[in-house]
């Protein structure tokens, strides 16, 4: 293993010869989560906006390492860019995940007008959103377009057992 007398370049050389899985598992054992940097979007800037989220605790401290998921709602929605290309962002329901950083923040590049479901690993609540035309806060309740379980939690039903039957 590496000693303390190695230079930074020695460590870089060692890591370049080590598999990604081994590096990720070693860091996971130390309590760190490693994810790959997402690929740059291939759609033009004129059809994309940024959806941001910031999670804080009751004390106002940022909550890091929370998984935030954005899942497209399947539809035949399309949008045409200024280049004349037509994009269909909602043909699949493959989710996109981000983890909140040390400041409790995560952001997503989203296609204008697409319908998405937002969820976090903090709870089972979801929010259905139609992506607006400008950058926006994913936690803003005014952008929700369905029953919003993040803003209006529904109390669980209490079952009543009858003993006289």
Phi, psi and omega in degrees: 000175183284140176261179182275355180270002182281148176273165181303318181297325177297320179292319178299316178298318179298314182293327180291340178262006182249143182292151178300320182298321180292319179295315182296320180290324178295319179288326178297322177297334178268007177087014180255141177257131180243128174229154178285150174291128182295152177295150177294142179297145180264354179274152181295156181298332186289348177250003182247148172227168180253126172258123185245154176219142175226122182251129178229155179279179178298336178274357182086006179277140180296143178256112181262166176064030175264130180281123178246128183240136174240120182241124177295145173268121186300131177196176177261025179302137176223157177218140181252130181275175179292342178277354180092357178282142176254132182243143179239084187285348187247026180283340178230165178247038179283120182284158173244132183243144171223155173250140178294144182276192182298337178269004181078018186249147172213152179218154182229138169275119184235155180272132180305136175082351179288150176261132183225160169250133178252135174214158176230164178279000178287326180204181183267007181288148177230163176221129175266129186227140164261121186297124178286180184271357179230164178304146188208165176267123181295340181267002179290116183293342182287344180268355180289141183236025177204191175299120187256101182283348176281325181265325183237077181296142179260127179293140180294148178288141178260123179279140178250127178259130179260134180258000183263008181262000000 
